[in-house]
Amino acid sequence: MVVLVVVGAQWGDEGKGKITDYLASQGDLVVRYQGGANAGHTVVIGDDEYRLHLIPSGITAGCQVLIGSGVVVDPELLLREMHRVSSSGLSLEGLHIAETAHVVFPYHKLLDQLQEDLRCDDRVGTTLRGIGPAYTDKVSREGIRMIDLVSGGSFAQRLHARLQRLEDQLSVIPFSKARLLRQFRTYGQLLEPYLCDASDFVLRALNCEKKILMEGAQGTMLDVDHGTYPFVTSSSPTAGGACTGVGLGPTSISNVLGVVKAYTSRVGGGPFPTELTGSLGDQLRTQGQEFGTTTGRPRRCGWLDGVALRYATRVNGLGMLCLSNLDVLSGFDQVKIAVSYEYQGAVINNLPPTAEKLAACRPVYETLCGWDADISECSCFSELPEAARRYIATVEEISQIPVALISVGPRRSQTIKRREVW
């Protein structure tokens, strides 16, 4: 029995999709445990590129995949994604959806837009996919779940009650209640064959000694409890979210792999101590093709933040790392890693508890030699330039955990394995 949790150790966009696909080729079941269509995973297989938002990355490896109960599901977008996947020649026979996953409706997207507009200069930078309002309904016990879409009269009652409260709040709503009811009943009928008891499904896989990969979306620094609040997502991308998002006890988890980009990027608002706003930031963005999978927005880029990495190691209980996008650093004369922060004249080594304090921090860097060589075709650690190997060793020194995998490109073959992960 092996249960491996893969988490992002930064602000998301660390390359988890590629790593999940790489590991899924050796596994049996991939479970997405949180988030919604606000997340995007890009997987490259040969000359084909797959952009996934709700379907777990393991679908490209031909294994069983499960959308867990901690995910909020937009049925319209999911069906569109399923069509694209099947049209590309991949099978959907292994797809399963938790019957208790909550549903994203058009009114959630409307509320998302209205709430972001009201924030004015304090915008979070949400993708406007309705994710936050859907989680709000879930927590306030007003949510509608996948199983409700196929539950006849109870769905109509719950939808009517929610729309009535929305109408009381906004005075007028641009939705036809009857049309929404028909539309989402149809979605329910189309998706009903894929619905399952997620917790029981995973338990049976465990009892059959299957290799199970838990796939998170976003990253540690966007966790609603442990991230740079309020500039966070609405769920728990950290390893603990894998348990609640699936219905699996923590004693079942074998190990946690943190995916950390060799530099740092983030999308949307919020503090970013190592951000580079000049030509170096532009170079990182261009070489790393740092544009959002979901929104297409250019990502903010900067040097690797070792303080945030140590924090991610602690809150996730990371046992090992995958260092991704190392090839993007080729061509820099020097590369830097923030080892601490300077705040009001004092050096601090831990992540501050507030976004305001973090925004006032200045990084204290360790500067290392860069390298010019193209490393995208390196297949083993010894083939990497000495400066790249030293960079990896420094990451291990800062995090105090081993780098088990090194990604030097988007393809599966562009992965250097230094130790067994499964």
C-alpha positions in Angstrom: 0.0 0.0 0.0 1.4 3.3 -1.1 -0.3 6.7 -0.9 1.8 9.6 -2.2 0.6 13.2 -1.9 2.0 15.7 -4.4 1.7 19.3 -3.3 2.9 22.6 -4.6 5.5 24.2 -2.3 5.1 27.7 -3.6 2.2 29.9 -5.0 1.1 27.3 -7.5 2.2 26.7 -11.1 5.1 24.6 -10.0 4.7 22.0 -12.7 2.6 19.5 -10.6 0.7 18.4 -13.7 3.9 17.1 -15.4 5.1 15.4 -12.3 1.8 13.8 -11.5 1.7 12.5 -15.1 5.3 11.2 -14.7 4.5 9.4 -11.4 1.0 8.2 -12.6 2.7 6.2 -15.3 4.0 4.0 -12.4 0.8 4.2 -10.4 -2.8 2.9 -10.4 -5.0 5.8 -9.2 -4.7 9.6 -9.2 -7.1 11.6 -7.0 -7.6 15.3 -7.2 -8.5 16.5 -3.7 -9.3 20.2 -3.8 -9.8 23.3 -5.9 -11.9 23.7 -9.0 -11.6 24.9 -12.6 -9.5 27.8 -11.3 -6.5 25.4 -11.5 -4.7 24.4 -14.6 -2.3 21.5 -15.2 -0.4 21.2 -18.5 0.8 17.8 -19.5 3.0 17.2 -22.6 3.0 13.7 -24.1 5.2 13.6 -27.2 4.0 16.3 -29.5 0.6 16.6 -27.8 -0.2 19.0 -25.0 -3.1 18.5 -22.6 -4.5 21.4 -20.6 -6.5 20.0 -17.7 -8.6 22.0 -15.2 -10.8 19.4 -13.4 -9.8 16.0 -14.7 -6.7 14.7 -12.7 -3.5 14.6 -14.6 -3.3 10.8 -14.4 -5.8 10.5 -17.2 -2.9 11.0 -19.7 -1.2 8.0 -18.1 -4.1 5.7 -18.6 -4.8 5.0 -15.0 -7.9 5.4 -12.9 -8.7 9.0 -11.8 -11.0 10.4 -9.2 -12.3 13.9 -8.6 -12.6 14.0 -4.9 -15.3 15.5 -2.6 -13.1 18.5 -1.8 -13.2 19.7 -5.4 -15.9 22.1 -6.5 -17.1 21.0 -10.0 -18.4 23.1 -12.8 -20.4 20.5 -14.8 -20.4 22.5 -18.0 -16.6 23.0 -18.0 -16.1 19.4 -16.9 -18.2 18.0 -19.8 -16.4 20.3 -22.2 -13.0 19.0 -20.9 -14.2 15.4 -21.1 -15.1 16.0 -24.8 -11.6 17.4 -25.5 -9.9 14.5 -23.7 -11.9 11.8 -25.5 -11.5 13.6 -28.8 -7.8 13.5 -28.4 -7.9 9.7 -28.2 -7.7 9.3 -24.4 -10.2 7.0 -22.6 -12.6 8.3 -20.0 -13.5 4.8 -18.7 -11.3 5.4 -15.7 -12.9 8.6 -14.7 -14.8 8.8 -11.4 -16.4 11.8 -9.6 -17.2 12.0 -5.9 -21.0 12.2 -5.5 -20.5 14.6 -2.6 -18.4 17.1 -4.5 -20.1 20.5 -4.6 -21.3 22.2 -7.8 -20.4 25.5 -9.3 -23.3 27.4 -10.8 -23.5 30.5 -13.0 -24.5 32.6 -10.0 -21.3 31.7 -8.3 -19.4 33.3 -11.2 -21.6 36.4 -11.0 -20.9 36.7 -7.2 -17.2 36.2 -7.9 -17.1 39.1 -10.3 -19.2 41.4 -8.0 -17.1 40.6 -5.0 -13.8 41.3 -6.9 -15.2 44.6 -8.2 -16.1 45.7 -4.7 -12.5 45.1 -3.5 -11.3 47.9 -5.9 -7.6 48.3 -5.2 -7.5 45.2 -2.9 -8.4 42.7 -5.5 -7.3 39.1 -4.8 -6.8 38.3 -8.5 -9.4 35.5 -8.6 -9.9 33.7 -11.9 -13.6 34.6 -11.7 -14.6 30.9 -12.1 -16.9 31.1 -9.1 -14.7 29.0 -6.9 -14.8 31.2 -3.8 -18.6 31.7 -3.7 -19.1 27.9 -4.3 -16.9 27.1 -1.3 -18.8 29.8 0.6 -22.1 28.1 -0.1 -20.5 24.8 1.0 -19.4 26.2 4.3 -22.7 28.0 4.9 -24.6 24.8 4.2 -26.3 26.3 1.1 -24.3 24.3 -1.4 -25.7 21.8 -4.0 -23.7 18.6 -4.6 -23.3 16.4 -7.6 -25.6 13.8 -6.1 -28.3 16.4 -5.8 -28.4 16.9 -9.6 -29.8 13.4 -10.0 -32.1 13.5 -6.9 -35.3 14.7 -8.5 -37.5 17.0 -6.4 -34.9 17.8 -3.7 -32.6 19.4 -6.3 -35.4 21.7 -7.5 -36.2 22.7 -3.9 -32.6 23.4 -3.0 -32.0 25.4 -6.2 -35.2 27.4 -5.7 -34.2 28.2 -2.1 -30.7 29.3 -3.1 -31.9 31.5 -6.0 -34.5 33.1 -3.8 -31.8 34.1 -1.3 -29.8 35.4 -4.2 -32.7 37.5 -5.4 -33.3 38.9 -1.9 -29.6 39.9 -1.9 -29.3 41.4 -5.4 -33.0 42.4 -6.0 -32.8 41.0 -9.5 -30.8 38.0 -11.0 -30.0 37.5 -14.7 -30.9 33.8 -14.5 -34.0 31.8 -15.4 -34.7 29.4 -12.6 -36.5 27.0 -14.9 -33.6 27.1 -17.4 -31.0 26.5 -14.8 -33.0 23.6 -13.4 -33.3 21.9 -16.9 -29.7 22.6 -17.7 -28.2 21.2 -14.6 -30.5 18.2 -14.5 -29.1 17.4 -18.0 -25.6 17.8 -16.7 -26.5 15.4 -13.9 -27.8 12.8 -16.2 -24.6 13.0 -18.4 -22.3 12.7 -15.4 -24.3 10.2 -13.3 -22.4 7.2 -14.7 -19.2 8.6 -13.3 -20.5 9.3 -9.7 -19.2 7.2 -6.8 -18.7 7.1 -3.1 -15.1 8.6 -3.2 -14.0 7.5 0.2 -15.1 3.9 -0.3 -13.6 3.9 -3.8 -10.2 4.9 -2.4 -10.5 2.4 0.5 -11.1 -0.5 -1.9 -8.1 0.6 -4.0 -6.0 0.6 -0.7 -7.2 -2.9 0.2 -6.1 -4.1 -3.3 -2.6 -2.6 -2.6 -2.9 -0.1 -5.4 -0.4 2.8 -5.8 -2.4 6.0 -5.1 -1.3 9.5 -6.0 -3.1 12.4 -4.4 -2.9 15.5 -6.6 -3.3 19.0 -5.2 -4.1 22.2 -7.1 -2.6 25.6 -6.5 0.2 25.7 -3.9 1.0 25.9 -0.2 1.2 29.7 -0.1 -2.3 29.9 -1.4 -3.8 27.6 1.2 -6.8 29.3 2.9 -5.4 28.5 6.4 -1.7 28.6 5.9 -1.1 30.9 2.9 -0.6 34.6 2.5 -4.1 35.4 3.6 -6.2 37.1 2.2 -4.4 36.6 -1.1 -5.2 32.9 -1.1 -7.5 30.3 -2.7 -10.7 29.0 -1.1 -9.5 25.5 -0.2 -6.6 23.6 1.3 -3.8 22.7 -1.2 -1.6 21.6 1.6 -1.1 17.9 2.4 -3.8 17.9 5.1 -6.4 18.8 2.5 -5.8 15.4 0.8 -7.4 13.7 3.8 -10.5 15.9 4.1 -10.8 16.2 0.3 -11.1 12.5 -0.3 -12.2 11.0 3.0 -9.0 9.2 3.9 -7.3 9.0 7.3 -3.9 10.6 7.7 -2.3 7.3 8.8 -2.8 6.0 5.2 -0.4 8.6 3.7 3.0 7.1 3.0 4.9 10.2 1.9 4.5 13.8 0.7 6.4 15.1 -2.3 6.7 18.9 -2.7 7.1 20.3 -6.1 9.1 23.5 -6.1 10.1 25.5 -9.1 13.8 26.5 -9.4 12.6 30.1 -9.2 9.3 31.5 -8.0 6.1 32.7 -9.7 2.7 33.7 -8.7 -0.5 34.9 -10.4 -2.8 37.6 -8.9 -2.3 40.1 -6.1 -0.5 39.7 -2.8 3.0 40.0 -1.4 6.0 38.5 -3.3 9.3 39.2 -1.6 11.6 37.9 -4.3 9.7 39.3 -7.3 11.8 40.7 -10.1 10.1 43.5 -11.9 12.9 44.5 -14.4 14.6 42.7 -17.2 15.6 39.7 -15.1 11.9 39.1 -14.3 11.0 39.4 -18.0 13.7 36.9 -18.9 12.4 34.4 -16.4 8.9 34.9 -17.6 9.9 34.5 -21.3 12.2 31.5 -20.8 9.8 29.8 -18.5 6.7 30.6 -20.6 5.1 31.9 -17.5 1.5 32.5 -18.6 -1.5 31.0 -16.7 -3.0 27.8 -18.0 -6.5 28.9 -16.9 -6.4 32.6 -17.6 -3.4 33.2 -19.9 -2.3 36.0 -17.5 1.4 36.7 -17.3 2.8 35.4 -14.0 4.9 37.5 -11.7 8.4 36.0 -11.5 11.3 36.1 -9.1 14.2 34.2 -7.5 13.6 31.1 -5.4 12.3 31.9 -1.9 14.0 29.6 0.6 12.0 31.0 3.5 8.7 30.1 1.9 10.2 26.7 1.0 11.1 26.0 4.6 7.6 27.0 5.6 6.1 24.6 3.0 8.3 21.8 4.2 7.0 22.3 7.8 3.2 22.7 7.1 3.1 19.8 4.6 5.5 17.4 6.4 7.4 17.1 3.1 9.6 14.0 2.8 11.2 14.9 -0.5 11.3 17.5 -3.3 10.9 17.7 -7.0 12.8 20.7 -8.3 11.1 21.7 -11.5 12.0 24.1 -14.4 15.7 24.0 -13.6 16.3 24.4 -17.4 14.8 27.8 -17.3 17.7 29.1 -15.2 20.2 28.3 -18.0 21.8 31.5 -19.3 21.9 33.5 -16.1 25.3 34.7 -15.0 24.2 34.5 -11.4 21.2 32.8 -9.7 19.9 33.7 -6.2 18.0 32.1 -3.4 16.4 34.0 -0.6 17.7 32.5 2.7 16.0 35.0 5.1 14.2 38.3 5.2 15.1 41.7 6.5 12.2 43.4 8.3 12.6 46.8 9.9 16.3 46.3 10.3 16.1 42.8 11.7 16.8 39.5 10.0 13.9 37.0 10.3 14.0 33.4 9.2 10.3 32.5 9.3 7.4 33.5 7.2 5.5 36.5 8.8 1.8 35.8 9.8 0.3 38.8 7.9 0.4 39.8 4.2 1.2 43.4 5.3 4.3 42.3 7.2 5.4 40.0 4.4 5.0 42.9 1.9 7.4 45.0 4.0 10.1 42.2 4.0 13.2 42.4 1.8 14.9 39.2 0.8 18.4 38.3 2.0 20.0 36.4 -0.8 22.6 33.8 -1.3 24.2 34.3 -4.7 25.5 31.4 -6.7 27.2 31.0 -10.1 24.9 30.5 -13.0 25.5 28.2 -16.0 25.1 28.6 -19.8 24.7 25.0 -20.9 21.4 23.8 -22.2 20.4 21.1 -19.7 17.1 20.1 -21.2 18.5 16.8 -22.5 20.4 15.8 -19.4 19.2 12.4 -18.3 21.2 11.9 -15.0 22.5 14.1 -12.2 26.1 13.7 -13.2 25.4 15.3 -16.7 24.3 18.6 -15.1 26.9 21.4 -15.0 28.7 21.7 -11.7 26.9 25.1 -11.0 23.5 23.4 -11.4 24.5 20.6 -9.1 25.6 23.2 -6.5 22.3 25.0 -6.9 20.4 21.7 -6.1 22.6 21.0 -3.1 21.8 24.5 -1.8 18.1 23.8 -2.1 18.6 20.7 -0.1 20.6 22.6 2.5 17.8 25.2 2.9 14.9 22.8 3.0 16.7 20.0 4.9 15.1 17.4 2.7 16.4 15.5 -0.4 15.7 16.5 -4.0 14.4 13.2 -5.4 13.4 14.4 -8.9 14.6 17.2 -11.2 12.6 18.4 -14.1 14.5 19.9 -17.0 11.6 20.2 -19.5 7.9 19.6 -20.0 8.2 16.0 -21.3 8.1 12.9 -19.1 11.6 11.9 -20.4 13.0 15.3 -19.2 13.0 14.1 -15.6 16.1 13.1 -13.7 15.4 10.6 -10.9 17.8 10.6 -8.0 15.9 8.3 -5.7 12.8 6.2 -5.7 9.6 8.2 -5.0 7.0 5.4 -4.9 
